[in-house]
């Protein structure tokens, strides 16, 4: 069994933002020369998710609005209270409790079956990196397993 590992670097511009990374993942699969197996797409972040969904502009707007309704940016989150929070703090810490809560609905990774070198998507499926926090560099790990 072959294993190939790739890392995509993605610059986000806003939040929420749905970034279609399907073509970059296809290129990694092609380079791997793995024909049959599994493609795992994984976000290295707790405030940026990976999901498969339809790439349709109005639907993307609907999903952005849905995330905001589920965990509003201006909601109250104990994670954002820097007067009491003492764990996992950095010098440039920002109030981002909403993005962690949104991530709970979405998740960190997706797995796609690979048959004859082709990811087995449904007709409208695309892979998205979803920025939930604020613009910054993000990393997506792609692991391709198979023969």
C-alpha positions, -999 to +999 in steps of 0.1 A: +000+000+000+012+035-009+008+065+013+013+100+000+011+131+021+006+167+008+001+200+025-019+228+009-013+263+021-044+285+017-047+322+024-082+331+037-096+366+032-127+368+055-149+347+078-169+329+072-154+320+038-160+288+018-129+281-003-132+254-029-101+233-028-113+204-050-090+211-079-059+213-056-069+179-040-074+164-075-038+175-084-024+158-053-043+126-062-029+128-097+007+133-085+003+104-061-003+078-088-026+060-063-054+045-083-076+028-056-079+037-020-089+067+001-082+104+001-083+121+035-086+159+036-078+174+071-077+209+085-048+216+110-070+242+127-098+243+153-113+273+136-112+262+100-132+232+089-133+208+059-167+199+044-181+185+012-210+203-003-224+220-034-205+249-049-234+272-057-231+309-049-265+314-033-262+283-013-227+294+000-243+327+012-271+307+029-245+285+047-225+315+058-257+331+072-266+297+089-233+296+107-237+332+119-272+323+133-259+292+150-230+309+167-231+347+163-198+365+162-211+390+187-225+364+211-212+358+246-185+332+250-165+324+281-136+316+258-135+353+249-133+366+285-095+372+287-098+384+323-106+348+335-092+326+307-057+313+313-053+283+290-040+283+254-034+320+252-011+337+228+001+373+226-021+381+196-052+362+211-085+373+196-121+367+208-131+337+186-154+316+207-180+317+179-156+301+154-148+272+177-185+266+183-193+268+145-165+242+140-184+218+162-212+217+135-187+212+107-156+191+116-120+187+108-118+162+079-135+144+050-127+110+034-133+104-002-131+070-019-107+068-048-114+044-077-093+041-108-076+074-099-108+093-096-124+107-064-159+093-062-179+125-058-216+129-064-226+152-093-225+185-073-199+177-046-169+199-039-144+200-010-143+232+010-119+247+035-142+269+056-126+298+074-145+305+106-123+330+125-104+357+106-082+360+075-048+342+078-027+314+064-042+279+068-029+244+062-048+215+048-032+180+050-041+156+022-033+119+028-038+095-001-038+058+008-041+029-015-026+010-044 
